[in-house]
Amino acid sequence: MSKLLNAIVKYPAGKVFQTQYGERCNAVLTIGDDEIKIWAEPGTPKGQQLQSLKRGETVLLVDDNGKYKLLESDTKNGNSNTNGNGNSNGKTNKNYEPLTPDKKREIAVYIADMAGLYGYCLEQAKTLNKEDLSLPPEAVKDIATTLFIASQKHFNP
């Protein structure tokens, strides 16, 4: 299961390295005493995001079994798939307010919780398949989705 971690930027991406995978840049982040490098291809949104980090900045990472991903994007520097006002249709949204880092964390925690709940529902649905029912994978997924929705309705009326 994924974990959310706060990390501090030690070195933002700057220098471009030639690797066996082509040109790459990396940012060095610290979590406690551990240093983590996140690599990206320069010129891509992820690479630009790593390059826009500031030394000492606190960012949110997702730890997916040892594979780290930068969660927060820096929308003020244009690294967003919107037109800068929270809306991708090109029209100005007069009520737009950028998400605060706390709100982004709240959303990320909620999504991680929901993913964990769905994963649990999927595991329970898979146990039904072990009882000689030989259900197709689509049916197992449908059962898991039904369990997920039913649990949400039951506990969040």
N, CA and C atoms as an extended XYZ file, in Angstrom:
471
Properties=species:S:1:pos:R:3:atomname:S:1:resname:S:1:resid:I:1 pbc="F F F"
N         0.831       -1.171        0.000 N   MET     1
C         0.000        0.000        0.000 CA  MET     1
C         0.885        1.248        0.000 C   MET     1
N         0.449        2.277       -0.669 N   SER     2
C         1.199        3.521       -0.777 CA  SER     2
C         1.153        4.306        0.522 C   SER     2
N         2.255        5.025        0.774 N   LYS     3
C         2.333        5.896        1.940 CA  LYS     3
C         2.641        7.306        1.470 C   LYS     3
N         2.113        8.285        2.179 N   LEU     4
C         2.419        9.684        1.903 CA  LEU     4
C         3.507       10.143        2.847 C   LEU     4
N         4.518       10.811        2.300 N   LEU     5
C         5.652       11.251        3.095 CA  LEU     5
C         5.956       12.717        2.817 C   LEU     5
N         6.341       13.443        3.847 N   ASN     6
C         6.837       14.807        3.662 CA  ASN     6
C         8.335       14.717        3.449 C   ASN     6
N         8.816       15.417        2.435 N   ALA     7
C        10.243       15.431        2.138 CA  ALA     7
C        10.698       16.875        1.988 C   ALA     7
N        11.978       17.095        2.213 N   ILE     8
C        12.563       18.423        2.064 CA  ILE     8
C        13.529       18.382        0.883 C   ILE     8
N        13.429       19.381        0.026 N   VAL     9
C        14.292       19.453       -1.152 CA  VAL     9
C        15.700       19.831       -0.707 C   VAL     9
N        16.651       18.935       -0.954 N   LYS    10
C        18.049       19.220       -0.649 CA  LYS    10
C        18.691       19.894       -1.857 C   LYS    10
N        18.503       19.308       -3.047 N   TYR    11
C        19.011       19.885       -4.290 CA  TYR    11
C        17.941       19.748       -5.364 C   TYR    11
N        17.445       20.861       -5.904 N   PRO    12
C        16.506       20.756       -7.024 CA  PRO    12
C        17.248       20.260       -8.265 C   PRO    12
N        16.513       19.760       -9.228 N   ALA    13
C        17.134       19.288      -10.466 CA  ALA    13
C        17.753       20.475      -11.191 C   ALA    13
N        18.939       20.285      -11.695 N   GLY    14
C        19.624       21.355      -12.410 CA  GLY    14
C        20.416       20.770      -13.556 C   GLY    14
N        21.505       20.122      -13.208 N   LYS    15
C        22.397       19.538      -14.204 CA  LYS    15
C        21.712       18.366      -14.916 C   LYS    15
N        21.940       18.276      -16.220 N   VAL    16
C        21.403       17.171      -17.015 CA  VAL    16
C        22.503       16.129      -17.167 C   VAL    16
N        22.156       14.876      -16.861 N   PHE    17
C        23.104       13.770      -16.929 CA  PHE    17
C        22.809       12.904      -18.143 C   PHE    17
N        23.860       12.387      -18.765 N   GLN    18
C        23.688       11.404      -19.836 CA  GLN    18
C        23.733       10.027      -19.175 C   GLN    18
N        22.632        9.271      -19.259 N   THR    19
C        22.556        7.949      -18.639 CA  THR    19
C        22.288        6.908      -19.716 C   THR    19
N        22.225        5.660      -19.301 N   GLN    20
C        21.907        4.590      -20.256 CA  GLN    20
C        20.485        4.728      -20.796 C   GLN    20
N        19.666        5.535      -20.130 N   TYR    21
C        18.285        5.754      -20.565 CA  TYR    21
C        18.137        7.066      -21.341 C   TYR    21
N        19.240        7.755      -21.620 N   GLY    22
C        19.200        9.042      -22.294 CA  GLY    22
C        19.446       10.158      -21.297 C   GLY    22
N        19.106       11.377      -21.692 N   GLU    23
C        19.318       12.521      -20.818 CA  GLU    23
C        18.322       12.496      -19.662 C   GLU    23
N        18.833       12.727      -18.454 N   ARG    24
C        17.987       12.734      -17.264 CA  ARG    24
C        18.474       13.814      -16.309 C   ARG    24
N        17.544       14.304      -15.491 N   CYS    25
C        17.881       15.213      -14.397 CA  CYS    25
C        17.291       14.609      -13.126 C   CYS    25
N        17.816       15.029      -11.982 N   ASN    26
C        17.265       14.508      -10.738 CA  ASN    26
C        17.243       15.574       -9.661 C   ASN    26
N        16.346       15.363       -8.720 N   ALA    27
C        16.273       16.200       -7.530 CA  ALA    27
C        16.578       15.303       -6.341 C   ALA    27
N        17.298       15.848       -5.375 N   VAL    28
C        17.625       15.093       -4.166 CA  VAL    28
C        16.728       15.615       -3.046 C   VAL    28
N        16.003       14.701       -2.418 N   LEU    29
C        15.087       15.034       -1.333 CA  LEU    29
C        15.513       14.271       -0.090 C   LEU    29
N        15.198       14.828        1.072 N   THR    30
C        15.512       14.125        2.317 CA  THR    30
C        14.235       13.856        3.087 C   THR    30
N        14.198       12.665        3.665 N   ILE    31
C        13.140       12.275        4.598 CA  ILE    31
C        13.882       11.795        5.831 C   ILE    31
N        13.892       12.628        6.860 N   GLY    32
C        14.701       12.308        8.040 CA  GLY    32
C        16.165       12.320        7.644 C   GLY    32
N        16.858       11.189        7.873 N   ASP    33
C        18.267       11.069        7.507 CA  ASP    33
C        18.463       10.434        6.142 C   ASP    33
N        17.382        9.989        5.506 N   ASP    34
C        17.472        9.316        4.210 CA  ASP    34
C        17.423       10.310        3.058 C   ASP    34
N        18.277       10.073        2.059 N   GLU    35
C        18.250       10.867        0.836 CA  GLU    35
C        17.607       10.054       -0.269 C   GLU    35
N        16.745       10.716       -1.036 N   ILE    36
C        16.032       10.061       -2.126 CA  ILE    36
C        16.248       10.883       -3.383 C   ILE    36
N        16.538       10.210       -4.498 N   LYS    37
C        16.663       10.892       -5.780 CA  LYS    37
C        15.438       10.540       -6.624 C   LYS    37
N        14.878       11.566       -7.227 N   ILE    38
C        13.792       11.361       -8.171 CA  ILE    38
C        14.301       11.825       -9.528 C   ILE    38
N        14.224       10.936      -10.516 N   TRP    39
C        14.756       11.191      -11.846 CA  TRP    39
C        13.636       11.514      -12.815 C   TRP    39
N        13.972       12.308      -13.825 N   ALA    40
C        13.010       12.634      -14.880 CA  ALA    40
C        13.774       13.039      -16.135 C   ALA    40
N        13.068       13.018      -17.225 N   GLU    41
C        13.624       13.480      -18.486 CA  GLU    41
C        13.461       14.998      -18.551 C   GLU    41
N        14.547       15.741      -18.804 N   PRO    42
C        14.425       17.199      -18.862 CA  PRO    42
C        13.462       17.607      -19.986 C   PRO    42
N        12.745       18.690      -19.759 N   GLY    43
C        11.816       19.173      -20.775 CA  GLY    43
C        10.420       18.582      -20.666 C   GLY    43
N        10.273       17.512      -19.882 N   THR    44
C         8.948       16.934      -19.660 CA  THR    44
C         8.310       17.647      -18.476 C   THR    44
N         6.982       17.534      -18.314 N   PRO    45
C         6.362       18.173      -17.143 CA  PRO    45
C         6.992       17.722      -15.823 C   PRO    45
N         7.299       16.443      -15.710 N   LYS    46
C         7.921       15.952      -14.477 CA  LYS    46
C         9.314       16.557      -14.298 C   LYS    46
N        10.082       16.643      -15.372 N   GLY    47
C        11.409       17.242      -15.313 CA  GLY    47
C        11.342       18.710      -14.950 C   GLY    47
N        10.392       19.423      -15.546 N   GLN    48
C        10.218       20.839      -15.232 CA  GLN    48
C         9.794       21.016      -13.774 C   GLN    48
N         8.965       20.100      -13.294 N   GLN    49
C         8.529       20.164      -11.902 CA  GLN    49
C         9.729       19.996      -10.975 C   GLN    49
N        10.601       19.028      -11.277 N   LEU    50
C        11.792       18.822      -10.442 CA  LEU    50
C        12.715       20.033      -10.497 C   LEU    50
N        12.817       20.667      -11.669 N   GLN    51
C        13.689       21.823      -11.814 CA  GLN    51
C        13.120       23.066      -11.130 C   GLN    51
N        11.800       23.116      -10.952 N   SER    52
C        11.185       24.297      -10.344 CA  SER    52
C        11.194       24.245       -8.808 C   SER    52
N        11.618       23.127       -8.236 N   LEU    53
C        11.680       23.026       -6.780 CA  LEU    53
C        12.719       23.994       -6.230 C   LEU    53
N        12.518       24.403       -5.008 N   LYS    54
C        13.452       25.309       -4.330 CA  LYS    54
C        14.097       24.584       -3.154 C   LYS    54
N        15.380       24.844       -2.949 N   ARG    55
C        16.104       24.229       -1.838 CA  ARG    55
C        15.414       24.578       -0.524 C   ARG    55
N        15.164       23.550        0.313 N   GLY    56
C        14.515       23.747        1.606 CA  GLY    56
C        12.996       23.643        1.549 C   GLY    56
N        12.432       23.585        0.358 N   GLU    57
C        10.977       23.482        0.198 CA  GLU    57
C        10.498       22.113        0.688 C   GLU    57
N         9.338       22.088        1.331 N   THR    58
C         8.729       20.826        1.756 CA  THR    58
C         7.743       20.380        0.688 C   THR    58
N         7.886       19.123        0.257 N   VAL    59
C         7.012       18.563       -0.768 CA  VAL    59
C         6.423       17.255       -0.261 C   VAL    59
N         5.388       16.811       -0.923 N   LEU    60
C         4.718       15.576       -0.560 CA  LEU    60
C         5.090       14.497       -1.567 C   LEU    60
N         5.528       13.343       -1.060 N   LEU    61
C         5.886       12.210       -1.897 CA  LEU    61
C         4.936       11.048       -1.639 C   LEU    61
N         4.764       10.224       -2.649 N   VAL    62
C         4.065        8.963       -2.486 CA  VAL    62
C         5.126        7.874       -2.527 C   VAL    62
N         5.172        7.044       -1.490 N   ASP    63
C         6.076        5.896       -1.435 CA  ASP    63
C         5.264        4.678       -1.846 C   ASP    63
N         5.493        4.223       -3.065 N   ASP    64
C         4.786        3.061       -3.590 CA  ASP    64
C         5.744        1.878       -3.544 C   ASP    64
N         5.883        1.278       -2.359 N   ASN    65
C         6.788        0.148       -2.135 CA  ASN    65
C         8.218        0.463       -2.564 C   ASN    65
N         8.730        1.611       -2.135 N   GLY    66
C        10.112        1.976       -2.423 CA  GLY    66
C        10.291        2.789       -3.687 C   GLY    66
N         9.257        2.961       -4.484 N   LYS    67
C         9.326        3.813       -5.672 CA  LYS    67
C         8.646        5.133       -5.310 C   LYS    67
N         9.430        6.205       -5.342 N   TYR    68
C         8.940        7.497       -4.879 CA  TYR    68
C         8.459        8.345       -6.049 C   TYR    68
N         7.337        9.034       -5.817 N   LYS    69
C         6.783        9.939       -6.824 CA  LYS    69
C         6.438       11.253       -6.147 C   LYS    69
N         6.784       12.347       -6.801 N   LEU    70
C         6.461       13.672       -6.298 CA  LEU    70
C         4.981       13.910       -6.515 C   LEU    70
N         4.270       14.239       -5.456 N   LEU    71
C         2.824       14.373       -5.547 CA  LEU    71
C         2.393       15.771       -5.919 C   LEU    71
N         2.946       16.772       -5.266 N   GLU    72
C         2.489       18.139       -5.502 CA  GLU    72
C         3.109       18.684       -6.772 C   GLU    72
N         2.291       19.395       -7.544 N   SER    73
C         2.827       20.073       -8.722 CA  SER    73
C         2.843       21.560       -8.463 C   SER    73
N         3.744       22.228       -9.128 N   ASP    74
C         3.919       23.653       -8.931 CA  ASP    74
C         3.135       24.394      -10.005 C   ASP    74
N         1.838       24.607       -9.788 N   THR    75
C         0.990       25.211      -10.799 CA  THR    75
C         1.326       26.676      -11.034 C   THR    75
N         1.960       27.336      -10.072 N   LYS    76
C         2.261       28.747      -10.289 CA  LYS    76
C         3.353       28.935      -11.335 C   LYS    76
N         4.136       27.890      -11.619 N   ASN    77
C         5.158       27.983      -12.652 CA  ASN    77
C         4.707       27.391      -13.971 C   ASN    77
N         3.403       27.148      -14.080 N   GLY    78
C         2.883       26.686      -15.359 CA  GLY    78
C         2.982       25.193      -15.568 C   GLY    78
N         3.353       24.437      -14.578 N   ASN    79
C         3.445       22.997      -14.740 CA  ASN    79
C         2.115       22.348      -14.410 C   ASN    79
N         1.120       22.710      -15.171 N   SER    80
C        -0.228       22.238      -14.930 CA  SER    80
C        -0.866       21.962      -16.268 C   SER    80
N        -1.850       21.080      -16.308 N   ASN    81
C        -2.533       20.812      -17.571 CA  ASN    81
C        -3.724       21.731      -17.759 C   ASN    81
N        -3.796       22.798      -16.982 N   THR    82
C        -4.876       23.757      -17.136 CA  THR    82
C        -4.297       25.047      -17.668 C   THR    82
N        -5.158       26.049      -17.834 N   ASN    83
C        -4.692       27.341      -18.314 CA  ASN    83
C        -4.319       28.271      -17.161 C   ASN    83
N        -4.070       27.732      -15.985 N   GLY    84
C        -3.620       28.525      -14.855 CA  GLY    84
C        -4.742       29.035      -13.979 C   GLY    84
N        -5.992       28.753      -14.326 N   ASN    85
C        -7.092       29.210      -13.480 CA  ASN    85
C        -7.984       28.052      -13.055 C   ASN    85
N        -7.447       26.847      -13.084 N   GLY    86
C        -8.169       25.687      -12.589 CA  GLY    86
C        -9.184       25.146      -13.562 C   GLY    86
N        -9.072       25.506      -14.819 N   ASN    87
C       -10.082       25.113      -15.773 CA  ASN    87
C        -9.379       24.919      -17.097 C   ASN    87
N        -9.626       23.801      -17.759 N   SER    88
C        -8.869       23.447      -18.946 CA  SER    88
C        -9.571       23.814      -20.242 C   SER    88
N       -10.687       24.541      -20.183 N   ASN    89
C       -11.404       24.859      -21.416 CA  ASN    89
C       -11.015       26.218      -21.984 C   ASN    89
N       -10.045       26.895      -21.395 N   GLY    90
C        -9.572       28.158      -21.923 CA  GLY    90
C       -10.351       29.368      -21.423 C   GLY    90
N       -11.477       29.163      -20.755 N   LYS    91
C       -12.272       30.270      -20.235 CA  LYS    91
C       -11.788       30.631      -18.833 C   LYS    91
N       -11.911       31.886      -18.491 N   THR    92
C       -11.497       32.344      -17.173 CA  THR    92
C       -12.557       31.987      -16.138 C   THR    92
N       -12.111       31.435      -15.037 N   ASN    93
C       -12.996       31.099      -13.930 CA  ASN    93
C       -12.807       32.163      -12.860 C   ASN    93
N       -13.784       33.035      -12.711 N   LYS    94
C       -13.660       34.157      -11.770 CA  LYS    94
C       -13.613       33.705      -10.319 C   LYS    94
N       -14.125       32.526      -10.016 N   ASN    95
C       -14.154       32.028       -8.636 CA  ASN    95
C       -12.952       31.150       -8.317 C   ASN    95
N       -11.979       31.104       -9.192 N   TYR    96
C       -10.833       30.217       -9.006 CA  TYR    96
C        -9.988       30.638       -7.811 C   TYR    96
N        -9.687       29.658       -6.971 N   GLU    97
C        -8.731       29.843       -5.892 CA  GLU    97
C        -7.788       28.651       -5.940 C   GLU    97
N        -6.485       28.868       -6.014 N   PRO    98
C        -5.553       27.746       -6.086 CA  PRO    98
C        -5.633       26.881       -4.826 C   PRO    98
N        -5.361       25.602       -4.997 N   LEU    99
C        -5.356       24.696       -3.850 CA  LEU    99
C        -4.159       25.000       -2.965 C   LEU    99
N        -4.409       25.031       -1.690 N   THR   100
C        -3.327       25.237       -0.738 CA  THR   100
C        -2.592       23.916       -0.541 C   THR   100
N        -1.351       23.947       -0.082 N   PRO   101
C        -0.647       22.688        0.191 CA  PRO   101
C        -1.409       21.803        1.182 C   PRO   101
N        -2.070       22.408        2.189 N   ASP   102
C        -2.844       21.609        3.144 CA  ASP   102
C        -4.009       20.911        2.460 C   ASP   102
N        -4.680       21.607        1.551 N   LYS   103
C        -5.811       21.009        0.830 CA  LYS   103
C        -5.313       19.887       -0.083 C   LYS   103
N        -4.165       20.086       -0.729 N   LYS   104
C        -3.584       19.041       -1.578 CA  LYS   104
C        -3.272       17.799       -0.747 C   LYS   104
N        -2.730       18.011        0.455 N   ARG   105
C        -2.424       16.880        1.333 CA  ARG   105
C        -3.706       16.162        1.752 C   ARG   105
N        -4.732       16.933        2.076 N   GLU   106
C        -6.021       16.359        2.478 CA  GLU   106
C        -6.594       15.504        1.346 C   GLU   106
N        -6.516       15.996        0.134 N   ILE   107
C        -7.002       15.245       -1.030 CA  ILE   107
C        -6.162       13.986       -1.221 C   ILE   107
N        -4.843       14.114       -1.112 N   ALA   108
C        -3.959       12.963       -1.303 CA  ALA   108
C        -4.208       11.880       -0.255 C   ALA   108
N        -4.421       12.284        0.990 N   VAL   109
C        -4.704       11.316        2.059 CA  VAL   109
C        -6.029       10.611        1.784 C   VAL   109
N        -7.034       11.379        1.369 N   TYR   110
C        -8.344       10.790        1.056 CA  TYR   110
C        -8.221        9.770       -0.078 C   TYR   110
N        -7.509       10.126       -1.136 N   ILE   111
C        -7.341        9.214       -2.267 CA  ILE   111
C        -6.599        7.951       -1.834 C   ILE   111
N        -5.557        8.113       -1.014 N   ALA   112
C        -4.814        6.943       -0.526 CA  ALA   112
C        -5.716        6.046        0.322 C   ALA   112
N        -6.560        6.657        1.154 N   ASP   113
C        -7.495        5.876        1.972 CA  ASP   113
C        -8.479        5.113        1.092 C   ASP   113
N        -9.014        5.786        0.087 N   MET   114
C        -9.989        5.140       -0.807 CA  MET   114
C        -9.327        4.020       -1.612 C   MET   114
N        -8.079        4.233       -2.031 N   ALA   115
C        -7.352        3.188       -2.758 CA  ALA   115
C        -7.131        1.974       -1.859 C   ALA   115
N        -6.800        2.235       -0.591 N   GLY   116
C        -6.622        1.130        0.356 CA  GLY   116
C        -7.912        0.366        0.576 C   GLY   116
N        -9.026        1.083        0.697 N   LEU   117
C       -10.322        0.432        0.881 CA  LEU   117
C       -10.689       -0.388       -0.351 C   LEU   117
N       -10.479        0.172       -1.539 N   TYR   118
C       -10.799       -0.582       -2.762 CA  TYR   118
C        -9.900       -1.814       -2.879 C   TYR   118
N        -8.624       -1.654       -2.516 N   GLY   119
C        -7.706       -2.801       -2.544 CA  GLY   119
C        -8.182       -3.914       -1.622 C   GLY   119
N        -8.670       -3.534       -0.440 N   TYR   120
C        -9.207       -4.523        0.496 CA  TYR   120
C       -10.441       -5.208       -0.102 C   TYR   120
N       -11.336       -4.415       -0.704 N   CYS   121
C       -12.530       -4.989       -1.344 CA  CYS   121
C       -12.133       -5.950       -2.459 C   CYS   121
N       -11.096       -5.593       -3.211 N   LEU   122
C       -10.627       -6.462       -4.294 CA  LEU   122
C       -10.079       -7.778       -3.743 C   LEU   122
N        -9.325       -7.701       -2.653 N   GLU   123
C        -8.801       -8.930       -2.030 CA  GLU   123
C        -9.945       -9.820       -1.546 C   GLU   123
N       -10.975       -9.222       -0.959 N   GLN   124
C       -12.130      -10.005       -0.502 CA  GLN   124
C       -12.848      -10.646       -1.684 C   GLN   124
N       -12.977       -9.923       -2.783 N   ALA   125
C       -13.629      -10.474       -3.969 CA  ALA   125
C       -12.804      -11.619       -4.554 C   ALA   125
N       -11.499      -11.512       -4.479 N   LYS   126
C       -10.625      -12.588       -4.991 CA  LYS   126
C       -10.778      -13.854       -4.161 C   LYS   126
N       -11.061      -13.712       -2.843 N   THR   127
C       -11.240      -14.909       -2.013 CA  THR   127
C       -12.478      -15.685       -2.440 C   THR   127
N       -13.487      -14.986       -2.960 N   LEU   128
C       -14.674      -15.685       -3.482 CA  LEU   128
C       -14.301      -16.560       -4.660 C   LEU   128
N       -13.366      -16.081       -5.457 N   ASN   129
C       -12.958      -16.809       -6.650 CA  ASN   129
C       -12.186      -18.079       -6.300 C   ASN   129
N       -11.616      -18.148       -5.112 N   LYS   130
C       -10.851      -19.321       -4.696 CA  LYS   130
C       -11.755      -20.462       -4.257 C   LYS   130
N       -13.027      -20.185       -4.124 N   GLU   131
C       -13.970      -21.212       -3.674 CA  GLU   131
C       -14.587      -21.946       -4.855 C   GLU   131
N       -13.758      -22.272       -5.846 N   ASP   132
C       -14.153      -23.042       -7.026 CA  ASP   132
C       -15.278      -22.401       -7.834 C   ASP   132
N       -15.370      -21.094       -7.799 N   LEU   133
C       -16.380      -20.413       -8.602 CA  LEU   133
C       -15.860      -20.108      -10.000 C   LEU   133
N       -14.549      -20.058      -10.148 N   SER   134
C       -13.870      -19.715      -11.410 CA  SER   134
C       -14.525      -18.528      -12.103 C   SER   134
N       -14.529      -17.416      -11.398 N   LEU   135
C       -15.093      -16.186      -11.941 CA  LEU   135
C       -14.090      -15.521      -12.880 C   LEU   135
N       -14.575      -14.909      -13.949 N   PRO   136
C       -13.658      -14.159      -14.810 CA  PRO   136
C       -13.168      -12.914      -14.076 C   PRO   136
N       -12.006      -12.381      -14.458 N   PRO   137
C       -11.450      -11.207      -13.773 CA  PRO   137
C       -12.406      -10.011      -13.738 C   PRO   137
N       -13.213       -9.827      -14.797 N   GLU   138
C       -14.157       -8.711      -14.830 CA  GLU   138
C       -15.193       -8.858      -13.717 C   GLU   138
N       -15.626      -10.086      -13.455 N   ALA   139
C       -16.625      -10.320      -12.411 CA  ALA   139
C       -16.028      -10.027      -11.030 C   ALA   139
N       -14.778      -10.419      -10.827 N   VAL   140
C       -14.107      -10.142       -9.550 CA  VAL   140
C       -14.004       -8.636       -9.349 C   VAL   140
N       -13.636       -7.901      -10.402 N   LYS   141
C       -13.542       -6.443      -10.324 CA  LYS   141
C       -14.921       -5.837      -10.036 C   LYS   141
N       -15.952       -6.352      -10.686 N   ASP   142
C       -17.314       -5.843      -10.453 CA  ASP   142
C       -17.768       -6.091       -9.017 C   ASP   142
N       -17.431       -7.261       -8.476 N   ILE   143
C       -17.781       -7.568       -7.086 CA  ILE   143
C       -17.055       -6.604       -6.143 C   ILE   143
N       -15.764       -6.370       -6.416 N   ALA   144
C       -14.988       -5.445       -5.577 CA  ALA   144
C       -15.579       -4.036       -5.631 C   ALA   144
N       -15.962       -3.600       -6.812 N   THR   145
C       -16.549       -2.268       -6.957 CA  THR   145
C       -17.867       -2.168       -6.199 C   THR   145
N       -18.670       -3.222       -6.277 N   THR   146
C       -19.944       -3.248       -5.551 CA  THR   146
C       -19.706       -3.189       -4.042 C   THR   146
N       -18.735       -3.962       -3.552 N   LEU   147
C       -18.403       -3.929       -2.127 CA  LEU   147
C       -17.931       -2.529       -1.704 C   LEU   147
N       -17.107       -1.920       -2.535 N   PHE   148
C       -16.585       -0.580       -2.253 CA  PHE   148
C       -17.723        0.439       -2.160 C   PHE   148
N       -18.596        0.452       -3.146 N   ILE   149
C       -19.709        1.411       -3.165 CA  ILE   149
C       -20.659        1.158       -1.998 C   ILE   149
N       -20.967       -0.119       -1.745 N   ALA   150
C       -21.876       -0.445       -0.642 CA  ALA   150
C       -21.288       -0.025        0.701 C   ALA   150
N       -19.998       -0.213        0.895 N   SER   151
C       -19.379        0.176        2.170 CA  SER   151
C       -19.379        1.688        2.315 C   SER   151
N       -19.148        2.414        1.231 N   GLN   152
C       -19.197        3.878        1.283 CA  GLN   152
C       -20.604        4.377        1.650 C   GLN   152
N       -21.612        3.770        1.038 N   LYS   153
C       -22.989        4.174        1.343 CA  LYS   153
C       -23.384        3.816        2.770 C   LYS   153
N       -22.909        2.675        3.245 N   HIS   154
C       -23.256        2.222        4.592 CA  HIS   154
C       -22.630        3.108        5.670 C   HIS   154
N       -21.344        3.445        5.492 N   PHE   155
C       -20.633        4.179        6.538 CA  PHE   155
C       -20.624        5.686        6.326 C   PHE   155
N       -21.048        6.155        5.178 N   ASN   156
C       -21.104        7.595        4.888 CA  ASN   156
C       -22.485        7.923        4.308 C   ASN   156
N       -23.548        7.786        5.132 N   PRO   157
C       -24.909        7.996        4.582 CA  PRO   157
C       -25.158        9.406        4.117 C   PRO   157
